Amino acid sequence: MGRMEFNDQIGRLIPLAYVVVLICQQGIAEWHVNFQPYRMEKNDFLVLAEDSVALIQTKSEDFACSCYVISRPLAAEVADGLPTSLFVYLSRSPFFSGKKRIVSYQKAWEQQAAVIHTQCSTHKRAMFINHFRNFFLWICEWVGRIDTNSNSDFSRPEAICWKFWDLISANHKTQRAVTFYANRLHVTPYYLSQLTKKFFNDSPKALIDRQVVLEIKKQLSHPGISVQEIAENLRFVDASYLGKYFKRHTGVGMTEYRNRRNY
């Protein structure tokens, strides 16, 4: 979290984290995002992804934004449970105009983010995850029903990627093999890998594993569910293999994670 004025970045590509939210606090700037022009004024905001091409063409001297930089691990937890259609929408429409009816929520959201940042410690991460998830759900509420089927101008490769994302959401609890998803999409695993690296900056296996790890974390948050039950729920061979899988992807053991989570 912080304040950005972009004084030394006029006409230069702006380096981005996995997700960046910029909310204009004052001034005016002419942006180009993914080769589309946007005029940003007070209360307007941008949602930029790691692969966004973003630069400021011109800006007023007083231009300044609140900046929220979301790392990949945190973004994955924020995105869990959000509709896939939202990500499709944001990939095409990253800019939002600060209409009067949304400013009250936006200001309240920023104030609460500041309180979480300065006054919370033990549950700070979980609170931020929920806070950012509410922000993106608010976008869904504000925009209205987002229908991915209406985006008929998608290329076939892009459509395959978003279908893959839907399939992961629906099947990650029981299917971890890339071949399962490639077969459902009627493409080869190699071609699917080429597409996801282009559109999502990650391999199919990494995207599947990320969702599985999030599901393990969710089930670990329930003290009444044993590790063996989680292994059975997610179709791992046994609890030992599940534990090795989890530690390989997170760097901590399941018992240690559960103790931290329920502290």
VENRAPE-V862745 format. One record per helix or strand of 2 or more residues. SS is the DSSP state (hx for helix, st for strand). FROM is the first residue (numbers start at 1). TO is the last residue. Records with the same first field share a line. If there is no record, write none. Layout:
BEGIN
SS=FROM-TO / FROM-TO
END
This chain:
BEGIN
st=2-4 / 19-26 / 29-33 / 36-40 / 45-49 / 54-59 / 64-70 / 95-96
hx=72-79 / 84-92 / 100-119 / 124-143 / 148-150 / 156-171 / 178-185 / 189-199 / 204-220 / 227-233 / 239-250 / 254-261
END
